[in-house]
Amino acid sequence: MSGSVKSIVVLVSGNGSNLQAIIDYFSDKADIAKVTAVISNEPTAFGLQRAKDAGIDALCVNHREFDSRSEYDQALKAEIDKYSPDLVVLAGFMRILTEQFVSSFSGKMVNIHPSLLPKYKGLNTHQKAIDAKDAEHGASVHFVTPELDGGPVIIQSKVPVFEHDSAAELAQRVQQQERNIYPLVVDWFCKQRLMMINNKAVLDGQELPQNGYATD
């Protein structure tokens, strides 16, 4: 692989729809970046099959085989390091990572979260937005820092919340937006337009506001 082509490792726990969006996006951009490995903590994650179908290395590091979160993260890092990634992408990776692990990839790891951060960190974000009678909801892509869902936001995409929405209906609307914005962020990073400086997201030399790059 040319030194100018960025290596991406993607971590998944489930279906891997955002992984697929990234694979598809870079399928004709091999001169920019390549997904070199997909790693899951779940042996049955469909994301692993997506990787195999695309000819990408697919590995499982099963968290159930480790006695502690720290031991698991050490093993996970060892597998990631084999690929010397320029960027680690969390795409529905349902593990809380240790501070030591996160710090080792500082400025080189991004996550997508189904809410308009800083609103609704953690789980069940769609139902929380419905219960709060929010007019809008959405997704945020952010750099990963030791604070859960607390790293600097790079971009957000908003969707309306309708009066009779179920959490599943709202989730589907948000996921459509996720598949649009996540590959874009990976592209920015791999073109060296995006970086994290002093715990701030910086795009094209400009510090982004709290809610990231505006798409509206």
Backbone torsions as a table, in degrees:
resi	resn	phi	psi	omega
1	MET	NA	134.5	178.9
2	SER	-61.9	147.2	-179.3
3	GLY	-63.6	-21.0	-179.5
4	SER	-83.8	-14.8	179.4
5	VAL	-84.9	124.7	-176.1
6	LYS	-81.0	139.9	177.9
7	SER	-95.7	129.0	-179.6
8	ILE	-118.2	130.1	170.2
9	VAL	-111.9	129.4	-177.3
10	VAL	-111.7	132.6	176.9
11	LEU	-106.3	129.5	-178.0
12	VAL	-134.1	158.6	172.3
13	SER	-123.8	-14.3	-173.1
14	GLY	-140.4	-128.0	-170.2
15	ASN	-62.8	-39.3	176.5
16	GLY	80.3	33.8	180.0
17	SER	-67.3	-36.6	176.6
18	ASN	-70.7	-35.2	172.8
19	LEU	-57.4	-46.3	-178.9
20	GLN	-61.7	-39.7	178.9
21	ALA	-61.6	-39.5	179.2
22	ILE	-70.1	-43.3	177.0
23	ILE	-58.0	-47.0	-177.9
24	ASP	-64.6	-41.1	-177.2
25	TYR	-61.2	-41.9	-175.8
26	PHE	-93.1	5.4	-177.6
27	SER	-62.4	-30.7	177.8
28	ASP	-113.4	20.9	178.9
29	LYS	-127.0	41.3	-175.5
30	ALA	-64.9	-15.0	177.7
31	ASP	-80.9	-11.8	-178.5
32	ILE	-100.2	-52.7	-174.4
33	ALA	-157.1	160.2	178.9
34	LYS	-144.6	133.4	170.9
35	VAL	-75.2	111.8	-174.7
36	THR	-93.0	-22.9	178.7
37	ALA	-158.1	149.7	170.9
38	VAL	-123.3	127.2	-177.2
39	ILE	-123.9	136.5	179.0
40	SER	-128.3	153.6	171.5
41	ASN	-89.7	-6.8	-177.7
42	GLU	-116.9	118.4	-176.6
43	PRO	-63.0	-24.0	-177.7
44	THR	-97.5	7.5	-178.5
45	ALA	-59.6	128.7	-179.3
46	PHE	-67.4	-22.0	176.2
47	GLY	-57.0	-32.4	177.8
48	LEU	-65.7	-38.7	177.4
49	GLN	-66.8	-38.3	177.0
50	ARG	-58.8	-42.0	179.0
51	ALA	-63.3	-47.6	-179.8
52	LYS	-59.5	-41.5	-179.7
53	ASP	-62.5	-27.9	-179.3
54	ALA	-94.9	5.0	179.6
55	GLY	74.0	27.0	-178.7
56	ILE	-104.8	141.2	177.0
57	ASP	-56.4	130.6	-178.9
58	ALA	-124.3	121.4	-176.0
59	LEU	-129.5	148.8	171.9
60	CYS	-117.6	127.4	168.7
61	VAL	-114.8	96.0	-170.8
62	ASN	-76.3	117.9	-176.1
63	HIS	-65.2	-20.3	-178.6
64	ARG	-71.5	-12.0	-178.1
65	GLU	-92.4	6.7	-176.8
66	PHE	-124.1	147.7	-175.2
67	ASP	-82.9	-18.9	-177.5
68	SER	-147.0	159.8	177.3
69	ARG	-61.7	-38.5	-179.4
70	SER	-63.5	-44.7	179.5
71	GLU	-63.4	-40.8	178.7
72	TYR	-61.9	-47.4	-177.4
73	ASP	-63.3	-34.4	176.8
74	GLN	-63.9	-43.0	179.3
75	ALA	-67.5	-39.9	178.6
76	LEU	-63.2	-45.5	179.3
77	LYS	-61.0	-39.7	179.7
78	ALA	-60.3	-39.5	178.3
79	GLU	-70.2	-42.9	179.3
80	ILE	-61.7	-43.3	-175.5
81	ASP	-61.8	-23.7	178.6
82	LYS	-61.5	-22.9	-176.6
83	TYR	-101.5	-0.1	179.3
84	SER	42.5	55.8	-173.6
85	PRO	-71.3	146.1	169.8
86	ASP	-79.8	-26.6	-177.6
87	LEU	-146.3	135.4	172.4
88	VAL	-108.5	125.2	-175.4
89	VAL	-112.3	120.9	174.5
90	LEU	-90.4	116.2	-176.4
91	ALA	-124.2	78.6	-176.2
92	GLY	74.1	38.4	177.4
93	PHE	-90.4	108.7	-168.0
94	MET	-93.4	55.3	176.6
95	ARG	-131.1	137.8	169.6
96	ILE	-83.3	121.7	-173.4
97	LEU	-92.7	146.7	-180.0
98	THR	-70.3	156.4	-179.7
99	GLU	-60.3	-38.5	-179.6
100	GLN	-62.2	-42.6	179.0
101	PHE	-63.6	-49.3	-178.0
102	VAL	-60.7	-42.9	-178.1
103	SER	-63.6	-31.2	-178.7
104	SER	-70.2	-18.3	177.4
105	PHE	-118.1	27.6	-177.4
106	SER	-57.5	128.9	-179.1
107	GLY	77.7	-0.5	-177.2
108	LYS	-126.9	16.9	-178.6
109	MET	-138.4	131.2	-179.8
110	VAL	-125.4	158.1	-179.4
111	ASN	-139.5	154.6	171.2
112	ILE	-115.8	133.3	-175.0
113	HIS	-127.5	134.4	-174.8
114	PRO	-82.4	61.3	170.1
115	SER	-163.3	169.4	175.3
116	LEU	-90.6	84.9	-177.7
117	LEU	-56.4	145.6	12.2
118	PRO	-83.3	7.5	175.9
119	LYS	-68.0	141.8	165.5
120	TYR	54.6	64.0	170.1
121	LYS	-72.0	161.8	177.3
122	GLY	82.0	-147.6	-170.9
123	LEU	-98.8	172.0	173.3
124	ASN	57.7	38.8	-174.1
125	THR	-68.4	-34.7	-177.1
126	HIS	-67.2	-44.4	178.5
127	GLN	-65.5	-36.0	178.2
128	LYS	-62.2	-41.5	179.1
129	ALA	-65.9	-39.1	177.6
130	ILE	-66.1	-46.2	-178.7
131	ASP	-62.5	-32.3	179.6
132	ALA	-82.1	-2.5	-178.2
133	LYS	57.5	38.7	177.0
134	ASP	-66.5	144.4	176.4
135	ALA	-80.5	-24.1	179.9
136	GLU	-143.2	155.7	-177.7
137	HIS	-143.2	-175.1	178.6
138	GLY	166.1	-155.9	-177.1
139	ALA	-134.4	151.7	178.5
140	SER	-129.6	136.1	168.5
141	VAL	-104.5	131.3	-175.7
142	HIS	-142.8	156.3	168.5
143	PHE	-68.3	147.4	-179.4
144	VAL	-91.3	128.1	173.4
145	THR	-127.3	171.6	-177.4
146	PRO	-59.3	-25.2	177.5
147	GLU	-75.4	126.5	-176.9
148	LEU	-57.7	122.4	179.1
149	ASP	53.5	29.5	-173.7
150	GLY	-114.8	1.7	-178.4
151	GLY	-72.6	165.5	-176.4
152	PRO	-61.4	132.5	-177.9
153	VAL	-75.6	136.0	179.4
154	ILE	-97.8	-45.2	-178.7
155	ILE	-155.4	149.7	173.0
156	GLN	-129.8	152.1	172.4
157	SER	-132.0	132.5	-173.4
158	LYS	-105.6	148.5	172.4
159	VAL	-132.1	153.4	176.8
160	PRO	-73.8	151.7	171.9
161	VAL	-108.0	117.4	-178.1
162	PHE	-90.3	157.0	-169.7
163	GLU	-57.0	-39.0	-174.3
164	HIS	-107.1	21.7	178.6
165	ASP	-61.5	140.5	163.9
166	SER	-93.1	165.1	177.9
167	ALA	-60.8	-36.6	-179.1
168	ALA	-67.3	-40.9	178.9
169	GLU	-64.9	-43.0	179.6
170	LEU	-66.7	-40.0	178.7
171	ALA	-59.7	-42.0	-179.2
172	GLN	-62.9	-40.0	179.9
173	ARG	-65.6	-41.2	179.5
174	VAL	-66.6	-42.3	-177.1
175	GLN	-62.4	-32.9	176.0
176	GLN	-61.0	-39.7	178.8
177	GLN	-71.9	-36.9	178.2
178	GLU	-55.9	-43.3	-176.5
179	ARG	-68.4	-18.1	175.5
180	ASN	-84.4	-43.9	-170.3
181	ILE	-87.3	-27.9	-175.0
182	TYR	-67.4	-47.3	177.4
183	PRO	-60.5	-33.2	179.3
184	LEU	-62.0	-44.6	179.1
185	VAL	-63.4	-43.3	178.8
186	VAL	-60.8	-40.4	177.6
187	ASP	-61.3	-46.9	178.5
188	TRP	-56.5	-45.9	-177.8
189	PHE	-64.2	-45.6	-175.7
190	CYS	-68.8	-22.5	174.6
191	LYS	-89.4	6.1	178.1
192	GLN	62.5	27.3	174.5
193	ARG	-87.4	-23.2	-173.1
194	LEU	-118.3	136.5	174.9
195	MET	-154.6	167.8	174.7
196	MET	-109.1	122.3	180.0
197	ILE	-128.4	124.1	180.0
198	ASN	51.9	43.9	178.2
199	ASN	61.7	28.1	176.0
200	LYS	-125.7	144.8	173.7
201	ALA	-81.9	128.6	-177.0
202	VAL	-124.1	122.8	180.0
203	LEU	-119.7	125.5	-179.3
204	ASP	51.0	39.4	176.1
205	GLY	82.0	-0.6	-177.9
206	GLN	-112.0	129.5	176.9
207	GLU	-67.7	129.9	-178.3
208	LEU	-82.2	150.5	177.1
209	PRO	-70.0	175.9	-175.1
210	GLN	-55.5	-36.3	-178.2
211	ASN	-93.7	10.9	173.8
212	GLY	78.5	-166.9	-179.6
213	TYR	-65.6	131.0	-176.6
214	ALA	-83.5	126.9	175.6
215	THR	-101.6	-12.8	-177.1
216	ASP	-77.1	NA	NA
